[in-house]
């Protein structure tokens, strides 16, 4: 079935597919996104030899390989493009204000855990690791920057740690190049940075998967919750609250906030940005 002759998605097929995808991943698609789903999922019909989106919905519900296929559907429906040192004001606040505070707070345990939730192809994870190493505050510490994503394909890219020129598209990102080894047009993350990071496949709305994540000091979840409705955001933020230690930090994308989602976090006004923090328990 050539894509040029792929069938149109009916309103009922759109309803069934978006409800199924929402139940699996929490991704919320408004009525205006029917063409987006139709265009991005049409190649999956061709791949499986299906005649229409109703058949694809039945495939996602009943076929033995349905779990792997719905993960692929989620991948093709989400935008994964990212780059190093994205949202520089926030990262400046992280490196100049949050890291020194954490070095002081955790000086007894000498242990630091940072979670990048929805890490895509890994640029954020490696940026954080480079900032940790360059700070000079954590020599000899037990450090881990953990990146998770619902999409296995982007995690494979993250684990490989090899990037093209577009990943260094900003001046701040360009300044990170000495943490990479150049091979032609490709840039490989150096081993001293790779040792600080780990990656895992996680669905933020799967409670059994979330049980695998231990206590963390900082959570980055940037430009992820824009795909969720309020109910899914509340579930995810409750998980973040439970995983953060007291006084831990939550960093969202600049287009995201916890307004109408939760009152469980306090807003911390830093010199370079605003971030959220889990309050300390009252004595």
C-alpha positions as CSV (number, residue, x, y, z in Angstrom):
1,X,0.0,0.0,0.0
2,X,1.8,3.2,-1.1
3,X,1.7,6.0,1.4
4,X,0.1,8.2,-1.2
5,X,-2.9,6.0,-1.2
6,X,-3.0,5.4,2.6
7,X,-6.6,5.6,3.9
8,X,-7.8,8.6,5.8
9,X,-8.4,8.2,9.6
10,X,-12.0,8.4,10.5
11,X,-13.2,10.3,13.6
12,X,-14.0,7.0,15.3
13,X,-10.6,5.5,14.5
14,X,-9.0,8.6,15.8
15,X,-10.9,8.4,19.1
16,X,-10.1,4.7,19.5
17,X,-6.4,5.2,18.8
18,X,-5.9,8.2,20.9
19,X,-7.7,6.6,23.9
20,X,-5.5,3.5,23.6
21,X,-2.3,5.5,23.3
22,X,-3.3,7.6,26.3
23,X,-4.0,4.6,28.4
24,X,-0.5,3.2,27.6
25,X,1.6,6.4,27.8
26,X,-0.4,9.3,29.1
27,X,0.1,11.2,25.8
28,X,-2.9,13.4,25.1
29,X,-3.9,14.4,21.6
30,X,-6.6,17.0,21.0
31,X,-9.1,16.9,18.2
32,X,-6.9,19.1,16.0
33,X,-4.2,16.4,15.9
34,X,-6.1,13.8,13.9
35,X,-4.1,14.6,10.7
36,X,-0.8,14.3,12.8
37,X,-1.7,10.8,13.9
38,X,-2.9,9.8,10.4
39,X,0.4,11.1,8.8
40,X,2.8,9.6,11.3
41,X,1.0,6.2,11.8
42,X,0.3,5.6,8.1
43,X,3.7,3.9,7.6
44,X,2.9,1.4,10.3
45,X,-0.2,0.3,8.4
46,X,2.0,-0.3,5.3
47,X,4.6,-2.1,7.4
48,X,2.0,-4.6,8.8
49,X,0.0,-4.8,5.6
50,X,-3.2,-3.4,7.2
51,X,-6.0,-1.8,5.2
52,X,-7.1,0.9,7.5
53,X,-6.6,2.5,11.0
54,X,-9.4,0.4,12.4
55,X,-7.3,-2.7,11.6
56,X,-4.3,-1.0,13.2
57,X,-6.3,-0.4,16.4
58,X,-7.3,-4.0,16.5
59,X,-3.6,-5.0,16.0
60,X,-2.6,-2.8,18.9
61,X,-5.2,-4.4,21.1
62,X,-5.0,-8.1,20.3
63,X,-1.9,-9.0,18.3
64,X,0.8,-10.9,20.3
65,X,3.4,-8.2,19.4
66,X,1.1,-5.4,20.4
67,X,3.3,-4.1,23.3
68,X,6.3,-3.6,21.0
69,X,4.1,-2.0,18.4
70,X,2.5,0.5,20.7
71,X,6.0,1.6,21.9
72,X,6.9,2.2,18.2
73,X,3.6,4.2,17.8
74,X,4.5,6.4,20.8
75,X,8.0,7.0,19.4
76,X,6.7,8.2,16.0
77,X,4.1,10.4,17.6
78,X,6.5,12.3,19.8
79,X,9.1,14.9,18.8
80,X,12.6,13.8,19.9
81,X,14.9,16.4,18.5
82,X,17.1,18.0,21.2
83,X,20.6,19.3,21.5
84,X,23.3,20.0,24.1
85,X,23.0,22.7,26.7
86,X,19.3,23.4,25.9
87,X,17.7,26.2,28.0
88,X,21.0,27.8,29.1
89,X,19.6,30.0,31.8
90,X,18.2,27.0,33.7
91,X,21.5,25.1,33.3
92,X,23.4,28.1,34.5
93,X,21.2,28.1,37.6
94,X,21.9,24.4,38.0
95,X,25.6,24.6,37.7
96,X,26.2,27.9,39.6
97,X,23.6,27.6,42.3
98,X,22.0,24.2,42.7
99,X,25.2,22.1,42.4
100,X,27.1,24.1,45.1
101,X,24.1,23.7,47.4
102,X,24.0,20.0,46.8
103,X,27.7,19.7,47.4
104,X,27.1,21.2,50.8
105,X,24.0,19.3,51.7
106,X,25.4,15.9,50.6
107,X,28.9,16.3,51.9
108,X,28.5,13.6,54.5
109,X,27.2,10.9,52.1
110,X,29.3,12.1,49.1
111,X,26.6,10.7,46.9
112,X,24.5,12.4,44.2
113,X,21.7,11.1,42.0
114,X,20.2,13.0,39.1
115,X,17.3,11.8,36.9
116,X,16.6,13.0,33.4
117,X,13.0,11.8,32.9
118,X,12.2,11.8,29.1
119,X,15.9,12.1,28.1
120,X,15.3,11.4,24.4
121,X,18.6,10.8,22.6
122,X,20.7,11.7,25.6
123,X,22.0,15.2,25.0
124,X,20.6,16.4,28.3
125,X,22.1,13.6,30.3
126,X,25.6,14.1,28.9
127,X,25.2,17.9,29.4
128,X,24.4,17.4,33.1
129,X,27.3,14.9,33.5
130,X,29.8,17.4,31.9
131,X,28.6,20.2,34.2
132,X,29.0,17.9,37.2
133,X,32.6,17.0,36.2
134,X,33.5,20.6,35.3
135,X,32.2,21.9,38.7
136,X,35.1,20.4,40.6
137,X,32.8,19.9,43.6
138,X,32.4,16.2,43.5
139,X,35.8,14.6,43.3
140,X,35.7,11.1,44.6
141,X,31.9,11.1,45.0
142,X,29.4,8.4,44.0
143,X,27.7,10.1,41.1
144,X,25.0,8.9,38.7
145,X,23.0,10.8,36.0
146,X,20.2,8.5,35.0
147,X,18.3,9.1,31.8
148,X,15.0,7.4,31.1
149,X,12.6,7.4,28.1
150,X,9.6,5.5,26.9
151,X,11.1,5.1,23.4
152,X,13.7,2.4,23.0
153,X,15.0,3.8,19.7
154,X,16.1,7.1,21.2
155,X,17.7,5.2,24.2
156,X,19.9,3.3,21.8
157,X,21.2,6.6,20.4
158,X,21.8,7.9,23.9
159,X,23.7,4.8,24.9
160,X,25.9,5.0,21.8
161,X,26.9,8.6,22.7
162,X,27.7,9.6,19.2
163,X,26.4,12.9,17.8
164,X,26.4,15.1,14.6
165,X,27.1,18.8,14.3
166,X,23.4,19.8,14.9
167,X,23.7,18.7,18.5
168,X,26.1,21.5,19.1
169,X,24.0,24.2,17.6
170,X,24.4,26.9,20.3
171,X,27.5,28.7,21.6
172,X,27.1,27.0,25.0
173,X,26.9,23.6,23.4
174,X,29.9,24.3,21.3
175,X,31.9,24.9,24.5
176,X,31.3,21.3,25.5
177,X,33.2,19.8,22.6
178,X,36.4,19.1,24.6
179,X,34.3,16.3,26.4
180,X,34.0,14.6,23.0
181,X,36.3,12.8,20.6
182,X,35.9,13.8,17.0
183,X,35.8,11.2,14.2
184,X,35.1,12.9,11.0
185,X,31.7,14.6,11.3
186,X,30.7,12.6,14.4
187,X,31.4,13.4,18.0
188,X,31.9,10.6,20.5
189,X,31.3,11.2,24.3
190,X,34.6,10.6,26.1
191,X,34.8,7.7,28.6
192,X,35.2,9.9,31.7
193,X,31.8,11.4,31.0
194,X,30.2,8.1,30.0
195,X,31.1,6.6,33.3
196,X,28.8,9.1,35.1
197,X,25.7,8.2,33.2
198,X,23.2,5.3,32.8
199,X,20.1,4.9,30.8
200,X,16.9,2.8,31.2
201,X,13.5,2.2,29.5
202,X,10.7,3.7,31.7
203,X,7.1,4.7,31.2
204,X,6.4,7.5,33.7
205,X,2.9,6.3,34.1
206,X,3.8,2.6,34.8
207,X,3.9,2.2,38.6
208,X,5.8,-1.1,38.4
209,X,8.5,0.5,36.3
210,X,8.7,3.5,38.6
211,X,9.4,1.1,41.5
212,X,12.8,0.6,39.9
213,X,13.8,4.2,40.4
214,X,15.4,5.0,43.8
215,X,15.7,8.3,45.7
216,X,17.1,11.2,43.7
217,X,18.4,14.7,44.4
218,X,17.4,16.4,41.2
219,X,14.9,15.6,38.5
220,X,15.0,17.1,35.0
221,X,11.7,16.7,33.1
222,X,11.8,19.3,30.4
223,X,9.4,19.5,27.5
224,X,7.8,16.2,28.4
225,X,4.6,17.1,30.3
226,X,3.5,19.2,27.4
227,X,2.2,15.9,25.9
228,X,0.2,15.1,29.0
229,X,-3.3,16.2,30.1
230,X,-3.8,17.4,33.7
231,X,-4.7,14.0,35.1
232,X,-1.5,12.4,33.7
233,X,0.6,15.4,34.8
234,X,-0.7,15.0,38.4
235,X,0.2,11.3,38.4
236,X,3.8,12.0,37.1
237,X,4.4,14.8,39.5
238,X,3.3,12.6,42.4
239,X,5.9,10.1,41.3
240,X,8.5,12.9,41.2
241,X,7.5,14.0,44.7
242,X,7.9,10.5,46.0
243,X,11.3,10.0,44.4
244,X,12.9,13.3,45.4
245,X,14.6,13.5,48.7
246,X,13.5,16.3,51.0
247,X,14.9,19.5,49.6
248,X,15.4,18.0,46.2
249,X,15.0,20.0,43.0
250,X,12.5,19.6,40.0
251,X,13.5,21.4,36.8
252,X,10.8,21.7,34.1
253,X,10.8,23.2,30.6
254,X,10.2,26.9,30.4
255,X,6.8,26.4,28.8
256,X,5.7,24.1,31.7
257,X,4.6,24.8,35.3
258,X,2.9,23.1,38.2
259,X,0.0,25.6,38.2
260,X,-3.2,23.6,38.7
261,X,-1.2,20.4,39.0
262,X,0.1,20.3,42.6
263,X,0.9,22.4,45.6
264,X,3.5,19.9,46.9
265,X,6.5,21.9,45.7
266,X,7.8,25.3,46.6
267,X,9.1,27.8,44.0
268,X,12.8,28.6,44.4
269,X,13.9,32.0,43.0
270,X,17.5,31.7,41.8
271,X,19.6,34.4,40.1
272,X,19.2,32.8,36.7
273,X,15.9,31.0,36.8
274,X,13.0,29.7,38.8
275,X,12.9,26.0,39.8
276,X,10.8,23.8,42.0
277,X,11.9,22.2,45.3
278,X,10.4,19.5,47.5
279,X,10.0,21.2,50.9
280,X,12.0,20.0,53.9
281,X,9.9,18.2,56.5
282,X,8.8,20.4,59.4
283,X,10.7,19.6,62.6
